[in-house]
């Protein structure tokens, strides 16, 4: 899902009313108070969870974002609503005919992951979508809803000259989980991507390795782990590796991720990489130490929108009521991107608490 989510093209225009709540003139966010996120504190009983009113506010924000003029916000909002399938369902239906292929792709993936199969009849025509990536997502969605579908066209998609199409097809082959696809994934890697930027090729190879792991080839973990320590100038590889290892549940990667978070001096990594590693540790169920929690809290007050959003999403994965104050404060952030992250995080916290 990463490829098209990041590739979705934005539209010109200012922030919508829903996204700023009257604060769009702010250039820097107000600092938010530090709270105690130490492991021993997070072991305490739930003393605070989002109220129904707070959850409703988060859902409303995401629903408004899902019809924003900017595709990247629409796509992020759909993913943010995954913990609330009933709220997601009407927006998925609308998004299946979105003019942006990235949003259509995300809508289909969310529909599958949320088990929204009542409207599956709307998916079958998308097997003829102009975008091959969207066709691949339609195959995944139909399969998830137990509708017989011929996956054979994924073979040609996996050998496409278009990096986007090939990456998404390979990812979906992995998610479908049929071990017979191993040979096709390996052939896709061997074929290469021609005159494409070398770093883009490496990103594809990591995604292909993750697909192989999902298909039962556990040795595919090795190149992903190795990418954690790619050169500084290839930071995008390291961020993707962190995300993939969390998705694959690679517990053996925890010490490596901790090194990325805690390294200092000349070997210290950029904050985007450190946050990606911290988030992955949390998603793997590790007990993050003081350096990890301090990093997340400091990043939640960053002047950079993307850093604040990354930190807030990590707090949502933490799923702790202790994180709630930090998340709530960012619902009024001047950046729509951060507000969407905060609303998504709040729903994750609610889901984790069982509310």
C-alpha positions in Angstrom: 0.0 0.0 0.0 3.0 2.3 0.5 3.8 2.9 -3.2 0.6 4.5 -4.3 -0.2 6.1 -0.9 3.0 8.1 -1.3 2.6 8.6 -5.0 -1.0 10.0 -4.8 -0.8 13.5 -6.3 -2.0 16.5 -4.3 -4.1 19.4 -5.5 -3.5 23.1 -5.1 -5.5 25.0 -2.5 -5.5 26.0 1.1 -6.4 24.0 4.1 -10.1 23.1 4.5 -12.2 24.3 7.4 -12.3 20.8 8.9 -8.6 20.5 9.1 -7.5 23.6 11.0 -10.4 24.5 13.2 -9.7 28.2 12.8 -5.9 27.8 13.5 -4.6 27.7 9.9 -2.6 30.9 10.4 -0.3 29.3 12.9 3.1 28.5 11.4 4.4 26.5 14.4 2.4 24.2 16.7 2.0 25.1 20.4 4.2 22.8 22.5 2.3 20.0 24.3 3.0 19.0 27.9 5.2 16.0 28.5 3.5 13.0 30.1 4.9 9.9 31.8 5.3 7.2 29.2 7.8 5.1 31.1 7.3 1.3 30.8 6.3 0.9 34.4 3.7 3.7 33.9 2.3 2.0 30.8 1.7 -1.2 32.8 -0.8 0.5 35.0 -4.5 -0.2 34.6 -6.4 1.9 32.1 -7.3 5.1 33.8 -8.2 7.1 30.7 -9.5 6.2 27.3 -11.1 8.3 24.6 -14.7 9.1 25.5 -17.4 8.4 22.9 -17.5 12.1 22.2 -13.8 12.2 21.5 -14.0 9.2 19.3 -16.8 10.7 17.4 -14.8 13.9 16.9 -11.9 11.9 15.6 -14.1 10.0 13.2 -15.7 13.2 12.0 -12.4 14.7 11.3 -11.3 11.7 9.3 -14.6 11.5 7.4 -14.2 15.2 6.4 -10.6 14.5 5.4 -11.7 11.6 3.2 -13.5 14.0 0.9 -10.7 16.7 0.9 -9.5 18.0 -2.5 -6.0 16.5 -1.8 -5.6 12.8 -2.7 -2.9 12.2 -0.1 -5.2 13.3 2.7 -8.1 11.3 1.3 -6.0 8.2 1.3 -4.5 8.7 4.8 -8.0 9.3 6.2 -9.3 6.1 4.8 -6.5 4.1 6.4 -7.1 6.0 9.6 -10.7 4.8 9.8 -9.7 1.1 9.6 -10.4 0.7 13.4 -14.0 1.9 12.7 -15.3 -0.2 9.8 -18.9 1.2 10.1 -17.5 4.7 9.7 -15.2 3.6 6.9 -17.8 1.8 4.8 -19.7 4.7 3.1 -16.4 6.5 2.4 -14.9 3.4 0.8 -17.9 3.2 -1.6 -17.4 6.8 -2.6 -13.6 6.3 -2.9 -14.0 3.4 -5.4 -14.8 6.0 -8.0 -12.3 8.5 -6.9 -10.5 10.2 -9.8 -7.1 9.5 -8.2 -5.8 5.9 -8.8 -4.0 6.0 -5.5 -7.1 6.7 -3.5 -9.0 3.9 -5.4 -6.1 1.5 -4.6 -6.2 2.4 -0.9 -10.0 2.1 -0.8 -9.8 -1.4 -2.1 -7.1 -2.4 0.3 -9.0 -0.9 3.2 -12.2 -2.6 2.1 -10.4 -6.0 2.2 -8.6 -5.4 5.4 -11.7 -4.2 7.2 -13.8 -7.1 5.9 -16.3 -4.8 4.2 -17.8 -7.4 1.9 -21.4 -6.2 1.7 -20.7 -4.0 -1.3 -18.3 -6.5 -3.0 -20.4 -6.2 -6.2 -19.0 -2.8 -6.7 -15.5 -4.3 -6.8 -15.9 -6.6 -9.7 -16.0 -3.8 -12.4 -12.7 -2.6 -11.0 -11.0 -5.5 -12.5 -11.2 -3.4 -15.7 -9.9 -0.2 -14.0 -7.5 1.9 -16.2 -4.8 1.4 -13.5 -3.2 -2.0 -13.3 -2.4 -1.4 -9.6 -6.1 -0.8 -8.9 -6.9 -4.1 -10.8 -4.4 -5.9 -8.6 -6.0 -4.4 -5.5 -9.5 -5.5 -6.8 -8.2 -9.1 -7.0 -7.0 -8.9 -3.4 -10.3 -7.5 -2.3 -12.4 -10.1 -4.0 -10.2 -12.9 -2.6 -10.5 -11.4 0.9 -14.3 -11.6 0.5 -14.2 -15.2 -0.7 -15.3 -14.3 -4.2 -13.7 -16.5 -6.9 -11.3 -14.5 -9.0 -8.7 -15.4 -11.6 -5.4 -14.0 -10.3 -3.4 -14.8 -13.4 -3.1 -11.3 -14.6 -1.0 -10.6 -11.5 1.8 -12.5 -13.4 2.0 -9.9 -16.1 1.7 -7.0 -13.6 4.6 -8.5 -11.6 6.8 -8.3 -14.7 5.6 -4.8 -15.7 8.1 -2.2 -16.7 6.3 0.3 -14.4 7.8 0.3 -10.9 4.6 1.3 -9.3 2.6 -1.5 -10.9 5.3 -4.2 -10.3 5.7 -3.2 -6.6 2.0 -3.2 -5.9 1.5 -6.5 -7.7 4.4 -8.2 -5.8 3.0 -6.9 -2.5 -0.4 -8.3 -3.3 1.0 -11.6 -4.3 2.6 -11.8 -0.9 -0.6 -10.9 0.9 -2.6 -13.5 -1.0 -0.2 -16.0 0.5 -0.1 -18.7 -2.2 3.3 -20.3 -2.0 3.1 -21.1 -5.7 3.8 -17.4 -6.4 7.4 -17.7 -5.1 8.8 -18.4 -8.5 7.0 -15.4 -10.0 8.3 -13.1 -7.3 11.9 -14.4 -7.8 11.5 -13.9 -11.6 10.3 -10.3 -11.0 13.4 -9.6 -9.0 15.7 -11.2 -11.6 14.2 -9.3 -14.5 15.3 -5.9 -13.1 13.7 -2.5 -13.8 15.8 -1.2 -16.6 17.0 2.4 -16.4 15.1 3.2 -13.2 16.8 5.1 -10.4 19.0 2.6 -8.4 17.4 3.5 -5.1 13.9 2.9 -6.5 15.1 -0.5 -7.6 16.3 -1.2 -4.1 13.0 -0.2 -2.6 11.3 -2.7 -5.0 13.7 -5.4 -4.0 12.8 -4.9 -0.3 9.1 -5.1 -1.1 9.8 -8.3 -3.1 11.7 -9.7 -0.1 8.8 -9.0 2.1 6.5 -10.8 -0.3 8.8 -13.8 -0.2 8.6 -13.9 3.6 4.8 -13.8 3.4 5.0 -16.7 1.0 7.0 -18.8 3.5 10.6 -18.0 2.3 11.9 -16.7 5.7 15.4 -16.0 4.3 13.8 -13.0 2.7 14.2 -11.3 6.0 17.9 -11.0 5.7 18.0 -8.3 3.0 15.4 -6.3 4.9 17.4 -6.5 8.1 20.5 -5.5 6.2 18.7 -2.4 4.9 18.4 -1.1 8.4 22.0 -0.1 8.2 22.0 1.3 4.6 24.1 4.4 4.0 22.7 7.7 5.4 21.9 8.9 1.9 19.6 5.9 1.4 17.5 6.7 4.4 14.3 5.9 2.5 15.4 2.3 2.4 15.9 2.1 6.1 12.5 3.6 6.8 10.8 1.1 4.5 12.8 -1.7 6.1 11.6 -0.7 9.6 8.0 -0.7 8.4 8.3 -4.1 6.7 9.9 -5.8 9.7 7.1 -4.6 11.9 4.5 -5.8 9.4 6.3 -9.2 9.2 6.5 -9.5 13.0 10.3 -10.0 13.0 11.1 -10.1 16.7 14.8 -10.9 16.0 15.1 -7.4 14.5 14.4 -5.7 17.9 18.0 -5.2 18.9 18.8 -3.7 15.5 15.9 -1.3 15.8 17.0 -0.3 19.3 20.4 0.5 17.9 18.9 2.8 15.3 17.0 4.6 18.0 19.8 4.9 20.5 22.9 5.5 18.4 24.6 8.8 19.1 27.4 10.9 17.7 28.7 10.2 14.2 26.5 7.1 13.9 23.3 8.8 15.0 20.6 8.5 12.3 18.2 11.2 11.1 15.1 11.7 13.2 12.8 10.2 10.5 14.8 6.9 10.7 14.9 6.9 14.5 11.1 7.5 14.7 10.5 4.7 12.1 12.6 2.3 14.2 10.8 3.4 17.4 7.4 2.9 15.9 8.4 -0.5 14.6 9.6 -1.5 18.1 6.2 -0.6 19.5 4.3 -2.4 16.8 6.4 -5.5 17.5 5.2 -5.4 21.1 8.6 -4.5 22.6 8.8 -2.5 25.8 10.3 0.7 24.5 13.0 2.1 26.8 13.4 5.7 28.0 15.4 6.8 24.8 12.5 5.6 22.6 9.8 7.3 24.6 11.8 10.5 24.9 12.3 10.6 21.2 8.6 10.2 20.5 7.6 12.9 22.9 10.2 15.4 21.7 9.2 14.7 18.1 5.6 15.4 18.8 6.6 19.0 19.4 8.8 19.2 16.2 8.4 22.2 13.9 8.2 19.8 11.0 4.7 18.6 10.2 5.8 15.2 8.9 7.9 14.5 12.1 4.9 15.5 14.4 2.6 13.2 12.4 5.1 10.3 12.5 5.5 10.7 16.3 1.7 10.9 16.9 1.1 7.7 14.8 3.7 5.9 17.0 1.8 7.0 20.1 -1.4 5.5 18.5 0.4 2.2 18.0 1.6 2.4 21.6 -2.1 2.1 22.4 -1.7 3.5 25.9 -4.0 5.8 27.7 -0.9 7.6 28.9 -0.4 8.7 25.2 -3.9 10.1 25.0 -3.1 13.6 26.2 -0.4 14.0 23.6 -2.6 12.7 20.8 -5.6 14.9 21.8 -3.5 18.0 21.7 -2.6 17.4 18.1 -6.3 17.2 16.9 -6.0 21.0 16.8 -2.6 21.0 15.1 -2.2 23.6 12.3 -1.3 20.9 9.9 -4.1 18.7 8.3 -1.5 15.9 8.0 -0.9 15.9 11.8 -4.6 16.2 12.6 -5.3 13.1 10.5 -2.5 11.3 12.3 -3.9 12.3 15.7 -7.4 11.2 14.8 -6.1 7.9 13.5 -4.0 7.4 16.7 -7.0 8.1 18.8 -9.0 5.4 17.1 -6.1 3.0 17.5 -5.9 3.8 21.2 -9.7 3.2 21.5 -9.4 -0.1 19.7 -6.5 -1.2 21.9 -8.5 -0.4 25.0 -11.5 -2.4 23.8 -13.8 0.6 23.9 
